[in-house]
């Protein structure tokens, strides 16, 4: 790598980094020539992109199709109030270019799908996956395997984060580790996230991407790094390649069959969590049978004023309950539902509610599998209730 491509401004800007013998002038020049793509410009993509831009990655791509919303600002540090309503990739490009005008920031304001993934990813050396749903994660993985690109992946949920590097030429791919998509019930939108957590985990992604570009140190290929903010602890799990993996051990065709089955619109946070990649299986371990039905806000309002008894089970967290709840509802956090079923009469109609709907749907399905045949869940959750039934209800 010709370090003469570095300008006097580069030498001054990156001087402290160039002092590292593992980086030096040659390494800094390699970073200048590198092209890194961030899938998602949200909670994980924000810190990752900021540090990659600051470190001198020459071309930084951003894929996102959402506008900046007020709910983003507690964790998505690329944005400020003046950016509300602006496409994330445009606001991010302005911020990153202001931080480092010497780099090229490419905005891809598109929904990543099987039709454009190969074309977009092929223009980059390293992919950082900060997406918020399993369909996109599998899609990114399959495209990276097909193109021979390293996939620096992470997810966050509540107080926990996970990071790994999937590189099929050296170790497992994402499908080897998570062969079955469990669904998106446990997202940041549904279960919450400590605002600083994506910053910690996204910065770890940036560090791994820099190591991949520079060829230094030991990356997280074959390892899953787990972080728990509550205990300030890191743990590590070895993750081997699956010799039966349909993608990296098979023909590697793109897209894999299950991509089209899983593909759906990604959500807006781009920092959603690990769901059953984490420790939440106690509620979802019985969901293979028939599913509970949704009920509309209007139908629930009518039943609440009717002559027949109805139990409203709120499966959110206590902090959410304190913000708002339905009169007469009973609070049972999702994780506590399996041990609390004996408190409820399976013959009485039960409506499960949460913030947006996914958690209540999962809990209702679980209860249905345990013999509650008159259980349903509130479609759209309390957010829809506030919008359509009770505008005075506090929204969050």
MOWOLIN-V938806 format. One line per field, one symbol per residue. ss: DSSP state (H for helix, E for strand, C for the rest). psi: psi as a letter, one per 30 degrees, with the letter a starting at -180 (. if undefined). burial: # if it has 16 or more other ideal C-beta (glycine too) atoms within 10 Angstrom, else .. Layout:
BEGIN
ss->???
psi->???
burial->???
END
This chain:
BEGIN
ss->CCHHHCCHHHHHHCHHHHCCCCCHHHHHHHHHHCEEEEECCCHHHHHHHHHHHHHCCCEEEEECCCECCHHHCCCCCCCCHHHCCCEHHHHHHHHHHHHCCCCEEEEECCCCCCCCHHHHHCCCCEEEECCCCHHHHHHHHHHHHHHCCEEEEEEEEECEEEEEEECCCCCCCHHHHCCCCCCCCCCHHHHCECCCHHHHHHHHHHHHHHHHHHCCCCCCECEEEEEECCCCEEEEEECCCCCCCCCCCCCCCCCCHHHHHHCCCCCCCCCCCCHHHCCCHHHHCCCCCCCCEEECHHHHHHHHCCCCCEEEEECCCHHHHHHCCCCCCEECCHHHHHHHHHHCCCCCEEEEECCCCHHHHHHHHHHHHCCCCCEEEECCHHHHHHHHCCCCCCCC
psi->kjfffkleeeeeegeeeffkffdaeeeeeeeefljkkjjkhbeeeeeeeeeeeefgkekjkkjlgllklefffffigflleffkfkkeeeeeeeeeeeejfflkkkkjiljkafffeeeeffglekkjjhlgleeeeeeeeeeeeefhkkjjlllkkcgklkkljjjfffallefeeifkjflheileeeflkkefefeeeeeeeeeeeeeeefhlajlgkgkjkkkjfeghkklkkkjlkjfgkfdffbfgkkllefefefklklaffghlafbgfbhgfeegfggfalllllkleeeeeeefglfkkkkjjjgaleeeefellkkflkkjkeffeefgeffkjffkkkkklaefeeeeeeeeeeeefggjfhklljkfafeeeeefeiffkkl.
burial->..#..#...#..##..##....#.#.######.###################################...##.#####...#...#######.##...#..#.#####..###..#..##..########################.##########.#########..########..##############..##################....#########.#.........#.##..#####..#.###.##..##..#############.#..##..#....#.##.#..#..#......########..#...###..#..###..#......#....#####################..#.#############..#.......
END
